[in-house]
Amino acid sequence: MNDELPGPGSEPDDATLRRLAARLGARAADRVDAVAVGRAVVERLRTRAALPLARRGWRRGPIWLRLAAAVVVLAGAGVVARRLAPHPAAPLMADELTDLGAEQLTDLLGTLDQALGTTLAPPEDELDDLDAEQLERVLRAMEG
Amino acid sequence: MASPAPAASDAALIAAWQAGDEGAATELVRRHTRALARFLAAAGAAEADLEDVVQDTFVRAFRGLQRFRGQCQFRTWLLTIGGNALKDLGRQAGRRPVVPLEADVAAAGGDPHDETVARESEARLEAGLGRLSRLQREVFLLRAQQGLEYGDIAAALDTTEGAARVHYHHAVKRLKEWLA
């Protein structure tokens, strides 16, 4: 086994180059334990297969699970949006105030006070003196 | 499930692994580890990292088996994955295996002078390989070291057979110039 390359100035022939190439890495490869590598590879693959969904990425889960997760996220977002958004019922009620009596309006203001945690409603006797337009302004002022 | 016989084809072992037979995976690893390690070492893997890169290559290959459709030999496909793993690890540049001379000469059992000369020649060839483009280096090693056919190399590298031949001849030309 003497694959000495030619001296300076002359190129190696193809056969020499191939023989050398065929031997490259052979000694390093001899030190690799194929059995140990096999065990480690199988173990890594097994570990991967057993990883919880959160670590494998939820997108890899079954379609029904992804849909359920999407529904939960949307429902949660809806609840948050409803809490953050202005009360949608107030403008509708303001349009209908002309149909309400003084007692009903007082009850309504009391309900709003409870919801807002404040006491914005004027005394009951003052409400009797307000017309529908004035009551609407009061309601809008309380809405902010 | 019983493991396939050792003589089973790679395709049969792959099918068995995909059906849940871990023994098939172990047999594929045993069958191809040496060729893969030689390829990676010649392509620039540091000896200290070699086993890790080999292991990583197999894990990648098994996880990506759905992309292997028999377009080339499993080994050829595996070697190209090894090339990618090596590149990703960033260990190609300037990381050549360092082999303790005394231990190797003793283990080889040949004439120490011949062994030393052969090691020097291999070291020069390795240095030359390090100067090639990655594609030239891989084509050269797949052809000259692994003895693969151009058609198989082309399929694994997703190129044409003609292009694989050109890369090989460019590589040989540059290596000869480097080694002269």
Interface residues (C-beta under 8 A of the other chain):
Chain A: M1 N2 D3 E4 L5 P6 P8 G9 S10 E11 P12 D14 L17 R18 L20 A21 A22 R23 L24 G25 A26 R27 A28 A29 R31 V32 D33 A34 V35 A36 V37 G38 R39 A40 V41 V42 R44 L45 R46 R48
Chain B: E22 A25 T26 E27 V29 R30 T33 R34 A37 R38 F39 L40 A41 A42 A45 E47 L50 E51 V54 Q55 F58 V59 F62 R63 P97 V99 D104 G110 D114 V117 A118 S121 E122 R124 L125 E126 L129 F140 L141 A144 Q145 G147 V172 L175 K176 E177 L179 A180
